């Protein structure tokens, strides 16, 4: 799963680079939604989400390892944590694919 995370991080860096190139062409104000800082950009938000998903995956892995080694008998909790981490990662990949597609479409636009 760490190879997939590294792939997502590489794609996030590529998207951030593409966004910087687009920002140089046309000045675009960052989106300000609820719960975001005024200075926080999309790249920092994406990195925060990546770190949260990675932490969730590590926590689920630790819970499964505890059940496997006999330190814990919470099999249901470990399985739920594992499924939640898997779902979070799948959703993150879908968001990444949508953002990459949107960036590609923006790059193709004629100015």
MDTraj code that builds the backbone (N, CA, C; nanometers):
import mdtraj as md
import numpy as np

residues = "UNK UNK UNK UNK UNK UNK UNK UNK UNK UNK UNK UNK UNK UNK UNK UNK UNK UNK UNK UNK UNK UNK UNK UNK UNK UNK UNK UNK UNK UNK UNK UNK UNK UNK UNK UNK UNK UNK UNK UNK UNK UNK UNK UNK UNK UNK UNK UNK UNK UNK UNK UNK UNK UNK UNK UNK UNK UNK UNK UNK UNK UNK UNK UNK UNK UNK UNK UNK UNK UNK UNK UNK UNK UNK UNK UNK UNK UNK UNK UNK UNK UNK UNK UNK UNK UNK UNK UNK UNK UNK UNK UNK UNK UNK UNK UNK UNK UNK UNK UNK UNK UNK UNK UNK UNK UNK UNK UNK UNK UNK UNK".split()
xyz = np.array([
    [0.0825, -0.1181, 0.0000],
    [0.0000, 0.0000, 0.0000],
    [0.0872, 0.1248, 0.0000],
    [0.2108, 0.1139, 0.0485],
    [0.2966, 0.2320, 0.0508],
    [0.3385, 0.2712, -0.0910],
    [0.3489, 0.1741, -0.1835],
    [0.3795, 0.2081, -0.3222],
    [0.2658, 0.2894, -0.3821],
    [0.1445, 0.2537, -0.3481],
    [0.0295, 0.3290, -0.3980],
    [0.0299, 0.4695, -0.3395],
    [0.0661, 0.4805, -0.2110],
    [0.0726, 0.6114, -0.1482],
    [0.1798, 0.6968, -0.2135],
    [0.2938, 0.6368, -0.2442],
    [0.4004, 0.7106, -0.3105],
    [0.3550, 0.7564, -0.4489],
    [0.2781, 0.6723, -0.5180],
    [0.2253, 0.7095, -0.6484],
    [0.1293, 0.8278, -0.6363],
    [0.0447, 0.8243, -0.5336],
    [-0.0495, 0.9339, -0.5119],
    [0.0260, 1.0620, -0.4777],
    [0.1291, 1.0503, -0.3940],
    [0.2093, 1.1682, -0.3599],
    [0.2788, 1.2252, -0.4828],
    [0.3290, 1.1383, -0.5694],
    [0.3927, 1.1856, -0.6922],
    [0.2916, 1.2565, -0.7812],
    [0.1721, 1.2013, -0.7902],
    [0.0671, 1.2650, -0.8697],
    [0.0271, 1.3993, -0.8079],
    [0.0227, 1.4054, -0.6741],
    [-0.0115, 1.5314, -0.6074],
    [0.0939, 1.6375, -0.6363],
    [0.2208, 1.5975, -0.6359],
    [0.3270, 1.6925, -0.6689],
    [0.3154, 1.7385, -0.8140],
    [0.2813, 1.6462, -0.9045],
    [0.2635, 1.6821, -1.0444],
    [0.1472, 1.7790, -1.0607],
    [0.0385, 1.7528, -0.9886],
    [-0.0782, 1.8397, -0.9955],
    [-0.0445, 1.9767, -0.9383],
    [0.0298, 1.9790, -0.8286],
    [0.0693, 2.1072, -0.7698],
    [0.1579, 2.1851, -0.8666],
    [0.2481, 2.1151, -0.9369],
    [0.3329, 2.1811, -1.0369],
    [0.2514, 2.2349, -1.1528],
    [0.1552, 2.1545, -1.1987],
    [0.0673, 2.2006, -1.3063],
    [-0.0148, 2.3203, -1.2613],
    [-0.0598, 2.3175, -1.1361],
    [-0.1361, 2.4302, -1.0824],
    [-0.0514, 2.5559, -1.0742],
    [0.0761, 2.5389, -1.0406],
    [0.1658, 2.6549, -1.0349],
    [0.1853, 2.7140, -1.1740],
    [0.1968, 2.6266, -1.2754],
    [0.2099, 2.6746, -1.4131],
    [0.0839, 2.7489, -1.4558],
    [-0.0316, 2.6945, -1.4199],
    [-0.1571, 2.7613, -1.4541],
    [-0.1703, 2.8934, -1.3796],
    [-0.1233, 2.8963, -1.2561],
    [-0.1290, 3.0192, -1.1788],
    [-0.0413, 3.1274, -1.2379],
    [0.0673, 3.0875, -1.3019],
    [0.1545, 3.1852, -1.3655],
    [0.0875, 3.2444, -1.4895],
    [0.0051, 3.1652, -1.5570],
    [-0.0629, 3.2123, -1.6767],
    [-0.1787, 3.3045, -1.6400],
    [-0.2588, 3.2631, -1.5455],
    [-0.3748, 3.3422, -1.5046],
    [-0.3827, 3.3399, -1.3533],
    [-0.3861, 3.4572, -1.2930],
    [-0.3933, 3.4647, -1.1475],
    [-0.5309, 3.4182, -1.1025],
    [-0.5333, 3.3128, -1.0218],
    [-0.6578, 3.2554, -0.9730],
    [-0.6534, 3.2595, -0.8216],
    [-0.7579, 3.3134, -0.7612],
    [-0.7651, 3.3174, -0.6151],
    [-0.7990, 3.1783, -0.5640],
    [-0.7348, 3.1333, -0.4545],
    [-0.7661, 3.0019, -0.4007],
    [-0.9080, 2.9969, -0.3469],
    [-0.9685, 2.8806, -0.3581],
    [-1.1045, 2.8631, -0.3087],
    [-1.1046, 2.8723, -0.1575],
    [-1.2049, 2.9393, -0.1044],
    [-1.2154, 2.9544, 0.0400],
    [-1.3478, 2.8951, 0.0837],
    [-1.3406, 2.7736, 0.1275],
    [-1.4606, 2.7072, 0.1737],
    [-1.4657, 2.7084, 0.3247],
    [-1.5703, 2.6505, 0.3792],
    [-1.5813, 2.6462, 0.5247],
    [-1.4705, 2.5596, 0.5837],
    [-1.4089, 2.6077, 0.6894],
    [-1.3072, 2.5306, 0.7587],
    [-1.1686, 2.5416, 0.6993],
    [-1.1475, 2.6296, 0.6016],
    [-1.0149, 2.6445, 0.5434],
    [-0.9558, 2.7772, 0.5848],
    [-0.8246, 2.7814, 0.5987],
    [-0.7561, 2.9056, 0.6301],
    [-0.7487, 2.9895, 0.5038],
    [-0.7351, 3.1202, 0.5207],
    [-0.7299, 3.2090, 0.4055],
    [-0.6067, 3.1832, 0.3217],
    [-0.4936, 3.1480, 0.3852],
    [-0.3702, 3.1270, 0.3119],
    [-0.3486, 2.9830, 0.2685],
    [-0.4325, 2.8914, 0.3098],
    [-0.4131, 2.7501, 0.2765],
    [-0.4552, 2.7247, 0.1328],
    [-0.3692, 2.6636, 0.0570],
    [-0.3994, 2.6330, -0.0818],
    [-0.4439, 2.4902, -0.0989],
    [-0.4733, 2.4565, -0.2213],
    [-0.5209, 2.3224, -0.2521],
    [-0.4128, 2.2186, -0.2264],
    [-0.2887, 2.2513, -0.2602],
    [-0.1797, 2.1546, -0.2432],
    [-0.1594, 2.1200, -0.0966],
    [-0.1654, 2.2183, -0.0090],
    [-0.1468, 2.1889, 0.1331],
    [-0.2657, 2.1107, 0.1879],
    [-0.3849, 2.1402, 0.1391],
    [-0.5028, 2.0642, 0.1812],
    [-0.4919, 1.9195, 0.1354],
    [-0.4446, 1.9006, 0.0135],
    [-0.4294, 1.7660, -0.0397],
    [-0.3249, 1.6880, 0.0397],
    [-0.2150, 1.7535, 0.0754],
    [-0.1120, 1.6858, 0.1553],
    [-0.1649, 1.6504, 0.2930],
    [-0.2460, 1.7372, 0.3527],
    [-0.3056, 1.7065, 0.4824],
    [-0.3957, 1.5837, 0.4734],
    [-0.4749, 1.5767, 0.3681],
    [-0.5633, 1.4624, 0.3489],
    [-0.4818, 1.3351, 0.3258],
    [-0.3743, 1.3458, 0.2471],
    [-0.2883, 1.2295, 0.2242],
    [-0.2292, 1.1794, 0.3547],
    [-0.1849, 1.2692, 0.4388],
    [-0.1282, 1.2288, 0.5666],
    [-0.2342, 1.1660, 0.6562],
    [-0.3555, 1.2195, 0.6538],
    [-0.4631, 1.1631, 0.7348],
    [-0.4998, 1.0223, 0.6879],
    [-0.5074, 1.0023, 0.5572],
    [-0.5396, 0.8704, 0.5038],
    [-0.4266, 0.7722, 0.5355],
    [-0.3027, 0.8185, 0.5259],
    [-0.1892, 0.7324, 0.5587],
    [-0.1910, 0.6947, 0.7067],
    [-0.2200, 0.7901, 0.7936],
    [-0.2272, 0.7621, 0.9372],
    [-0.3396, 0.6627, 0.9673],
    [-0.4502, 0.6775, 0.8963],
    [-0.5624, 0.5861, 0.9150],
    [-0.5244, 0.4447, 0.8725],
    [-0.4513, 0.4341, 0.7625],
    [-0.4079, 0.3030, 0.7147],
    [-0.3092, 0.2394, 0.8128],
    [-0.2179, 0.3188, 0.8673],
    [-0.1227, 0.2653, 0.9644],
    [-0.1928, 0.2203, 1.0923],
    [-0.2916, 0.2980, 1.1378],
    [-0.3661, 0.2601, 1.2577],
    [-0.4423, 0.1299, 1.2361],
    [-0.5030, 0.1148, 1.1196],
    [-0.5749, -0.0090, 1.0884],
    [-0.4787, -0.1265, 1.0811],
    [-0.3624, -0.1029, 1.0232],
    [-0.2616, -0.2089, 1.0146],
    [-0.2140, -0.2511, 1.1536],
    [-0.1964, -0.1542, 1.2424],
    [-0.1552, -0.1859, 1.3790],
    [-0.2631, -0.2641, 1.4525],
    [-0.3893, -0.2288, 1.4312],
    [-0.4993, -0.3027, 1.4944],
    [-0.5039, -0.4468, 1.4439],
    [-0.4852, -0.4647, 1.3134],
    [-0.4844, -0.6001, 1.2580],
    [-0.3654, -0.6799, 1.3099],
    [-0.2502, -0.6153, 1.3221],
    [-0.1318, -0.6840, 1.3753],
    [-0.1532, -0.7232, 1.5212],
    [-0.2211, -0.6383, 1.5983],
    [-0.2495, -0.6703, 1.7378],
    [-0.3423, -0.7914, 1.7477],
    [-0.4403, -0.7989, 1.6591],
    [-0.5306, -0.9150, 1.6589],
    [-0.4546, -1.0401, 1.6162],
    [-0.3695, -1.0275, 1.5151],
    [-0.2929, -1.1425, 1.4675],
    [-0.1984, -1.1970, 1.5736],
    [-0.1383, -1.1067, 1.6515],
    [-0.0413, -1.1513, 1.7518],
    [-0.1073, -1.1940, 1.8831],
    [-0.2365, -1.1710, 1.8974],
    [-0.3072, -1.2116, 2.0175],
    [-0.3098, -1.1055, 2.1264],
    [-0.2577, -0.9865, 2.0995],
    [-0.2599, -0.8794, 2.1995],
    [-0.3988, -0.8200, 2.2141],
    [-0.4832, -0.8384, 2.1149],
    [-0.6189, -0.7839, 2.1179],
    [-0.7153, -0.8884, 2.0651],
    [-0.8373, -0.8825, 2.1144],
    [-0.9393, -0.9745, 2.0625],
    [-1.0513, -0.8979, 1.9927],
    [-1.0248, -0.7735, 1.9542],
    [-1.1236, -0.6886, 1.8873],
    [-1.1132, -0.7064, 1.7356],
    [-1.1530, -0.8231, 1.6888],
    [-1.1460, -0.8531, 1.5464],
    [-1.2414, -0.7647, 1.4668],
    [-1.3593, -0.7411, 1.5195],
    [-1.4587, -0.6597, 1.4488],
    [-1.4079, -0.5161, 1.4338],
    [-1.3525, -0.4604, 1.5403],
    [-1.2987, -0.3245, 1.5338],
    [-1.1834, -0.3143, 1.4355],
    [-1.0979, -0.4154, 1.4339],
    [-0.9851, -0.4152, 1.3409],
    [-1.0327, -0.4251, 1.1967],
    [-1.1311, -0.5079, 1.1721],
    [-1.1834, -0.5220, 1.0364],
    [-1.2547, -0.3946, 0.9920],
    [-1.3286, -0.3320, 1.0826],
    [-1.3953, -0.2059, 1.0484],
    [-1.2925, -0.0966, 1.0187],
    [-1.1868, -0.0900, 1.0978],
    [-1.0821, 0.0093, 1.0740],
    [-1.0144, -0.0162, 0.9396],
    [-0.9934, -0.1427, 0.9074],
    [-0.9313, -0.1777, 0.7802],
    [-1.0207, -0.1394, 0.6628],
    [-1.1480, -0.1680, 0.6732],
    [-1.2417, -0.1328, 0.5665],
    [-1.2552, 0.0187, 0.5525],
    [-1.2542, 0.0894, 0.6655],
    [-1.2640, 0.2348, 0.6612],
    [-1.1402, 0.2944, 0.5951],
    [-1.0219, 0.2415, 0.6268],
    [-0.8986, 0.2897, 0.5648],
    [-0.8987, 0.2600, 0.4148],
    [-0.9472, 0.1439, 0.3769],
    [-0.9543, 0.1077, 0.2353],
    [-1.0513, 0.1981, 0.1602],
    [-1.1641, 0.2267, 0.2209],
    [-1.2624, 0.3154, 0.1583],
    [-1.2081, 0.4576, 0.1457],
    [-1.1392, 0.5043, 0.2497],
    [-1.0793, 0.6380, 0.2441],
    [-0.9763, 0.6470, 0.1330],
    [-0.8956, 0.5430, 0.1188],
    [-0.7939, 0.5419, 0.0143],
    [-0.8580, 0.5387, -0.1244],
    [-0.9646, 0.4611, -0.1399],
    [-1.0350, 0.4550, -0.2683],
    [-1.0960, 0.5901, -0.3035],
    [-1.1535, 0.6554, -0.2055],
    [-1.2115, 0.7875, -0.2310],
    [-1.1028, 0.8879, -0.2659],
    [-0.9880, 0.8773, -0.1997],
    [-0.8763, 0.9663, -0.2294],
    [-0.8286, 0.9468, -0.3729],
    [-0.8211, 0.8226, -0.4178],
    [-0.7811, 0.7959, -0.5559],
    [-0.8825, 0.8521, -0.6553],
    [-1.0102, 0.8428, -0.6230],
    [-1.1119, 0.8982, -0.7119],
    [-1.1011, 1.0498, -0.7205],
    [-1.0751, 1.1146, -0.6082],
    [-1.0575, 1.2602, -0.6088],
    [-0.9340, 1.2962, -0.6895],
    [-0.8254, 1.2202, -0.6696],
    [-0.7026, 1.2464, -0.7447],
    [-0.7266, 1.2326, -0.8943],
    [-0.7987, 1.1301, -0.9347],
    [-0.8263, 1.1098, -1.0768],
    [-0.9113, 1.2238, -1.1334],
    [-1.0097, 1.2693, -1.0572],
    [-1.0934, 1.3803, -1.1033],
    [-1.0116, 1.5088, -1.1149],
    [-0.9257, 1.5351, -1.0166],
    [-0.8441, 1.6568, -1.0200],
    [-0.7453, 1.6505, -1.1356],
    [-0.6828, 1.5349, -1.1556],
    [-0.5884, 1.5203, -1.2667],
    [-0.6596, 1.5407, -1.4000],
    [-0.7806, 1.4872, -1.4139],
    [-0.8579, 1.5080, -1.5363],
    [-0.8945, 1.6541, -1.5564],
    [-0.9309, 1.7212, -1.4473],
    [-0.9658, 1.8631, -1.4578],
    [-0.8441, 1.9466, -1.4956],
    [-0.7296, 1.9153, -1.4386],
    [-0.6067, 1.9880, -1.4716],
    [-0.5712, 1.9654, -1.6183],
    [-0.5835, 1.8435, -1.6645],
    [-0.5558, 1.8142, -1.8055],
    [-0.6503, 1.8935, -1.8960],
    [-0.7767, 1.9011, -1.8585],
    [-0.8723, 1.9801, -1.9389],
    [-0.8372, 2.1278, -1.9377],
    [-0.7938, 2.1792, -1.8229],
    [-0.7547, 2.3204, -1.8152],
    [-0.6325, 2.3485, -1.9000],
    [-0.5406, 2.2560, -1.9043],
    [-0.4207, 2.2736, -1.9832],
    [-0.4541, 2.2764, -2.1331],
    [-0.5553, 2.2011, -2.1725],
    [-0.5940, 2.1941, -2.3137],
    [-0.6705, 2.3181, -2.3609],
    [-0.7188, 2.4005, -2.2666],
    [-0.7964, 2.5176, -2.3046],
    [-0.7114, 2.6161, -2.3858],
    [-0.7747, 2.6741, -2.4849],
    [-0.7086, 2.7762, -2.5649],
    [-0.7304, 2.9106, -2.4966],
    [-0.6222, 2.9830, -2.4778],
    [-0.6338, 3.1154, -2.4149],
    [-0.6237, 3.2238, -2.5178],
])
top = md.Topology()
chain = top.add_chain()
for i, resn in enumerate(residues, 1):
    res = top.add_residue(resn, chain, resSeq=i)
    for name in ("N", "CA", "C"):
        top.add_atom(name, md.element.get_by_symbol(name[0]), res)
traj = md.Trajectory(xyz[None], top)
